[in-house]
Amino acid sequence: MPVKTIAPVRRSAISVQLLTQFGLDHGLSLDLCLHATDLNWQILGEPGAEVDAEQELQLVRNLVRHLGHRPGIGLLAGRRYPLNVYGIWSFALLSCRTGREAAHLGLRYLDLTYAFHGMRLEEYAEETHLLFDDSAVPEDLRSFLLERDLAGMLCVQRVLTEQPHVLKRIDLRLAEPADTRLYEQELGFLPRFAQADNRLVIDNHWLDRPLPGANPQMVALCEAQCQELLDKRRHRGGLAGQIRTLLLSRPGQLPTMEQIAANLHMSSRTLRRRLDSEGSSFRQLLEEVRQALAEELLATGGLTLEEIAERLSYGEVSNFIHAFKRWKGVAPRQFQRGALN
């Protein structure tokens, strides 16, 4: 199975939210956590918010700078990633027939998780090895991200096997730290440090056990949704992703295409041409952002349709109502009644 490398794929902002809260819980300020990420709580609070991989890496860099002195602290961060934070990916795994089938499916859609390591399986007669490839991980973040991704995968393993500790061995490329208490506490035993590879080793009988929620029809449905979501996030990378982020950063003052182009130091003609090469358009991105903001503003209540229309830069409330009916098939107030009930 090919190893996943870090690509400009959009990802759910949930991981950034979890890491930011982790920093806050360890005494860091919000400004320190989000320094140089171009993120704020307004963006992260958007329904279905997404971020670039580089933005999450910058947040991790901030955490490492201020907290990374403690060996194993990334394991504490990874503990905050239960299986249900992965959305449709987690439903797909839980619907598989066996742990082995779940492992193969999970790796096919690894870009829907928050891992920065490439992962692949080596399967032997009595045991299976899951290898973590750190070749695409920034060197200054390798220790924290290895610990975080390792702990995250163990959260998945514990749900699928219904056992807290089933691994035979953990090998890590990291040098053995002077203080290994967090490793023993979080993993249940001490890994082998300074090894050639990062790998988790598990007996095959754990992977070949049937899963209680096995449902082949559900697996097929979830896998189709995983592929659709992955395609959508890839489409939102590049220039289209930058523009969407800029639009979401200024609700109530949605910038024009000319203003966005100036912000990106290019002409509007160049912006239009580059978006066209990505199969997108400024109008399409503006519609996506307006729809997401409209749903949030209606769900919170307290604003008139006129106020919402103004915040979304519609000249007339009738234009907003017409657009919302086109998006959702119902009038804004009808949608709002359903959201508030």
N, C-alpha and C positions, 0 to 999 in steps of 0.2 A: 504494500500500500504506500503510495507516495506520501512524503512528509509535507505537512503544511508549513508554509513560510509566511512571515508577516507581509500582508498585502494591504493596499489602501481600501480595505473593506469597512463600511460603516458598521457600527455595533451598537447594541442597546446601551443607553446611558445608565442602566441599573448598576453595572460594575463601578462606574465612576461615583455613583451615589453611595454604594457600599464602602468604597475606599475613602471617600470624603468623610463619612461618618466614623470610619475607623480612625482617621487622623484626628477628628474632633474629640473622640473618646480618649485619645492619648495626649490631649492637651494642646493640640495645634489649633490655630485660628483658621477660619474659612479662607481668608486671604492667603495664608501660607499654603493651604492644601491646593487651591486653584490657581496659584501664581503661574502666569505665562501660559495658561491653558486656553484662554479666550472663552472660558465657561463661567457661568454664574448659576445661582439657584433658580433663577427665572427660566433659563434654558433647560436645566436638568429637570425641572418640574413639569415640562410640557408632556402631555400624554404621548406615549410612544417615542419619546425623545431619543435621538441617536447622536453619537459622537464619532470622531475619527480615532483610529488606533493611536495616532501620534498624540492626541489630546490626553488619552488615558496614560500613555507612557510618560508624559510630562507630569501628570499628577503622581504617578508612582515615583518619579525622580524627586519630586518634592518630599514625599514620605520618606524615601531612603535618605535624603539629605538630613532630615531632622529626627528620624526614628531608627534608621537602619543599623545603628551600632549594636543592637541586641541580636545575637544569633538566634535564628528561628522565628523572628517576629513576623515574617511573611506567612508562617503557618497559622498564626492567629488571625491574620487577614483572610486567608483562604478558608478558614472555618466558617466565615460569614456567607459562604456561597452554597446554600442548600440546593438540592436538585430543582426545586420549583422556581428558582430565579431564572432558569434557562428557557422558560416559556414552552413553545411547541416542541422544541428539541427534547425536553424532559418527558413530555407525553409520548413522543415517539419511542424513547428508550423503555419506558414503563410498559408499553404495549407489545414489546418484542417477546418472542417465545422463550429465549434463553439469554443469559448474561453475555454469551459470546456474540449472539446476533445483535444485542444492544451495543456491544463494543464496536463492532464493524459499522453499524449504522451511525453511532455517535462520532466516529472518526471521519466518516464521509461528510458530515456537516459540522466539523469542528469549528468552522468560522462563525457558527451561530453561538458559540460559547465565548468566554472572555479570556481563553488561554492565549498566551503569546508563544508557546512552544509548539514546534511541529511534533506530531505524535504518530507512532506506527506500532503495529503488533508483530512480534516474532512468536510463532506458535510451534511448540515442541510436543513430544509424545505425552508428557505428564504435566507440563506447565506452560504458561503463556507469559510473555514479557511485554510490557508496555514501555516503550522508549520515548523519552522526552529529548528532542533535538533543540539545543539552545543556540545553534549557529546564527540564527537571525535575530536573537535577543540582544539588545544593547549590553555591552560588557558591564557597564556600571550598575545595571539593574538585574543581572543574572541571578544573584543570590536570592533577593527578595521575590522575584517573579517565579523562580523555580519552587521556592517554598510555597508561594501562593497557589500556583497551578497544581502542585502536588497535593496540597490540602484540599483544593477544590475537587480534584478527581477522586480523592478518598471519600469525600461527602457523597459523590455519585455511587461509588462502590458500596458504601455502607447501606444505601437504600436498596440497591439491586440485589445484594447478597443477604440483606437483613442481618448482617453480622458486623460488629464494630471492628474486628481485626481478622483478616483472612490472608494477608500478604505473607509470603514466605521470606521475602527479602526486599530491601530497598537499597539500590546503589546510587550514589550521588557523586558528581564530578567536583563538588565543593570540597575545599580543604576542611579537615575536622576542626571545629571551633573549640576554644578552651572550655566554654560552658555549653554542654549538650542537653541541659535539663528540659528545654522546651521541645526538643526533638523527641526525647523519650516520653514526655508528657502527652504530646499531640499524636505521635505515631504509635505509641505502645511498645516500641523497642527502638534500639539505636541503629540507624542506617550504617552502611559501609561508606565511608567518605573517601575522597581522592581516587575514585574509580574512573575507568575509561569512558563510561556512559552513565547517563541518568536513566534508571530503569526500575519498574515495579514488577515483581515476580509473584504470580499467583498460581495455585494448583488448578488444573483444568476442571476438576469436579465442581468447583465453585462457579465457573463460567458456563458449564453445561447443565446446570440445574434449571428446570423450567421456572419461569417467572409467573407470579400469581395473577398478574393483569394481562396475560398474553391475549392479544386480539389482532389477528392478521389484517382484518379490514381497517382497523384503526391505525395500524402501522402504515399501511399504504396511504391513507388519508393524511396522516401527520407528515410522512416523508414528502408528499407532494407540496404540503404547506411549507416545509423546511426549504425545499428547492425554490419555491416562489419567493420566500422571504430573503433567501440568500441572493437571488437574482436582483431583487429590489434594492438591497443594500449595496451591491456592487454598482448598480446603476447610479446610486446617489453618492458615489465617491467622486473624486476629481473635482472639477470646477462646479458641477451641479451641487455637490455636497457643501462646498464653501459658500455658495450663494444661499442655499437653504439655511445654513447656520447664521449668516448675516441677516436674513429676513426675520428669523426667529429671535434675534438679539434685540430687535427694536419694535416690539408690538405696540401699536398705537401710532407709530410713525414709520410705516412700511416704506422703505426707500424705493425709488424708481430704478429702472434698469440703468439709466445714465449715472445715478449716484452709486450703484453697486459697481459699475464698470470703473468709475473713478477711484473707488475704494480699493479695487484690485489692480489699479494702475494699467488699465487698458481702455481702448475705445469701446463704445457700445457695439459697434460693428464687429470688432474682434470677439467680444463676449458672445454675441449672437452666433457667430460662426463656430466658435469652440463648443458652445452648448449643442448646436446642431450636430457636430461630429460625435457627441456623446449620446445622441438620440433624445435630447431634451430641449426645453425652451424656457425662457424666463417666465412666460405666461403660465406654463405648466407648473413651475416651481412656486410661483406666487399663489396659484390656486391651491396647491397642497398646503402651504403654510396658512392661508386664510381659512381653509376648512378645519385644520387642526385647532387653530385659535378660536374659531367660531364655536366648535363643539365644547371647548374648555370654558369659554365665557358663558355660554348658555347653561352648562352644567353647574356652574358656581352660583348662578342666579344673581339678582340684585341690579342688573343693568337692563335698560330698555333696549329695544331693537335698534332705535336710533343711535344710542351710545355705542352699541356693538358695531353697527355699520360704520360709524365714524372711526372707531379704533382699527377697523380693517381697511380703512382708506376707500370706502365706497362713498360716492357723492350723494347717492339717494338710498334710503332704506329699502325702497322697492327693488333696487338692483341687488342688494344683499339677500333679500327674501327669494328672489328668482334664482340666484346662484345657489343658495342653500337647498332649495327644492331639487335643483339639478344634481347636487352632491348626494343627498340623503333620501330623496324621494318623498320627503314630508316637509311641512312648513317648520320654521324655527321654533315656534311656540309649542307645536306638537312634539317635536324632538325634546324640547326642554322639559315638558311635563313627564315624559318617560324617563329622562335622566335624573330628575329630582325625586321620583317616586321610589 
